[in-house]
Amino acid sequence: MVHLREVVVSAENVSYEYPDGTLAVKDFSAEIRDGERIVLLGPNGCGKSTLIMLLSGLVKPKTGKIRIFGVEPNRNNAEFLRRNIGVVFQNPDDFLFNPTVLEELLYTPSQLNIPYDEAVELARTHARKFGIDYLLEKPPFRLSGGEKKKVSIVCALMLDPKILFLDEPTANVDGKTRRKIVEILQKRNSTLIVATHELDIVPKIADRIILIGMDKKVKADGSLEILEDHGLLESAGVI
Ligand SMILES: Nc1ncnc2c1ncn2[C@@H]1O[C@H](COP(=O)(O)OP(=O)(O)OP(=O)(O)O)[C@@H](O)[C@H]1O
């Protein structure tokens, strides 16, 4: 008998409309199991960033249901979710606001009442591991785009989250930084949900693709074989 791993995120007929009336996500359903490595693949504007916000519980769907670890995100489980979910936003400037990189790394642990000395030790260890230790005392706004990206990824990894969400992790970074980010993601064993429109990183980091088209509908949900269906990729607008 095949033993299926537990569902960690589920979306049931989820739609989302921005206050100005733009429909960003249309009737999206999926079950994501523990340890799956998923890429949300689709062209600009198909709703990937909005889906990352919805599936990570940061935004509530207008219709439909999102469950994370079996429960709908709400005020009572916010701390639990924060402890177990890491999110890397598309634009690090939306997220980095502390006076130094070290303080940035310490922010979430401090919100979760992790002892200061323990958090500093954790931050220094992670910074060394990801090669950003030379940046610890710098203000985040003085970093390059690629450095900001790496800092946001390390922030999200600080507490070794059970689910890691990343929105366009390799956009606007040089080849070396891209390789480093891919290597970091390849080493993770826990659930990974990545939004991207960059086809070349998909086989390196994912084992399942959810392909979304320009009309915001799911065009395919399955294995990496989707990458070989050029007609499908073209009709979805990714090639
Ligand atoms: N704050 C907002 N207010 C109104 N509409 C928005 C807002 N943010 C996004 N949208 C719209 O929602 C739709 C989905 O946007 P979203 O950013 O989720 O797409 P995406 O697939 O991540 O795009 P990209 O690949 O360009 O990052 C688009 O039509 C976009 O114009």
The ligand as a Tripos MOL2 file, in Angstrom:
@<TRIPOS>MOLECULE
LIG
   31    33     1     0     0
SMALL
NO_CHARGES

@<TRIPOS>ATOM
      1 N1         -2.4210   45.5480   -5.2040 N.pl3     1 LIG1
      2 C1         -3.0540   45.2420   -6.3370 C.ar      1 LIG1
      3 N2         -4.1730   45.9160   -6.7020 N.ar      1 LIG1
      4 C2         -4.8450   45.6040   -7.8350 C.ar      1 LIG1
      5 N3         -4.4670   44.6220   -8.6690 N.ar      1 LIG1
      6 C3         -3.3620   43.9150   -8.3600 C.ar      1 LIG1
      7 C4         -2.5840   44.1890   -7.1860 C.ar      1 LIG1
      8 N4         -1.5430   43.3320   -7.1450 N.ar      1 LIG1
      9 C5         -1.6540   42.5580   -8.2310 C.ar      1 LIG1
     10 N5         -2.7500   42.9010   -8.9660 N.ar      1 LIG1
     11 C6         -3.2430   42.2650  -10.2060 C.3       1 LIG1
     12 O1         -3.5710   40.9200   -9.9070 O.3       1 LIG1
     13 C7         -3.1710   40.0550  -10.9660 C.3       1 LIG1
     14 C8         -2.2170   39.0010  -10.4330 C.3       1 LIG1
     15 O2         -1.0490   39.6530   -9.9860 O.3       1 LIG1
     16 P1          0.1570   38.8560   -9.3190 P.3       1 LIG1
     17 O3          1.1720   39.8450   -8.8720 O.co2     1 LIG1
     18 O4         -0.3780   37.8980   -8.3260 O.co2     1 LIG1
     19 O5          0.7050   38.0310  -10.5980 O.3       1 LIG1
     20 P2          2.1050   37.3090  -10.8230 P.3       1 LIG1
     21 O6          1.7820   36.0630  -11.5730 O.co2     1 LIG1
     22 O7          2.8410   37.1490   -9.5530 O.co2     1 LIG1
     23 O8          2.8730   38.3280  -11.7680 O.3       1 LIG1
     24 P3          4.4680   38.5680  -11.9760 P.3       1 LIG1
     25 O9          5.0200   37.3390  -12.6340 O.co2     1 LIG1
     26 O10         4.4920   39.7490  -12.8880 O.co2     1 LIG1
     27 O11         5.0620   38.8340  -10.6310 O.co2     1 LIG1
     28 C9         -2.5780   40.9490  -12.0440 C.3       1 LIG1
     29 O12        -3.5870   41.1760  -12.9920 O.3       1 LIG1
     30 C10        -2.1980   42.2330  -11.3050 C.3       1 LIG1
     31 O13        -2.3180   43.3500  -12.1540 O.3       1 LIG1
@<TRIPOS>BOND
     1     1     2 1
     2     2     3 ar
     3     2     7 ar
     4     3     4 ar
     5     4     5 ar
     6     5     6 ar
     7     6     7 ar
     8     6    10 ar
     9     7     8 ar
    10     8     9 ar
    11     9    10 ar
    12    10    11 1
    13    11    12 1
    14    11    30 1
    15    12    13 1
    16    13    14 1
    17    13    28 1
    18    14    15 1
    19    15    16 1
    20    16    17 2
    21    16    18 1
    22    16    19 1
    23    19    20 1
    24    20    21 2
    25    20    22 1
    26    20    23 1
    27    23    24 1
    28    24    25 2
    29    24    26 1
    30    24    27 1
    31    28    29 1
    32    28    30 1
    33    30    31 1
@<TRIPOS>SUBSTRUCTURE
     1 LIG1         1 GROUP 0 **** ****
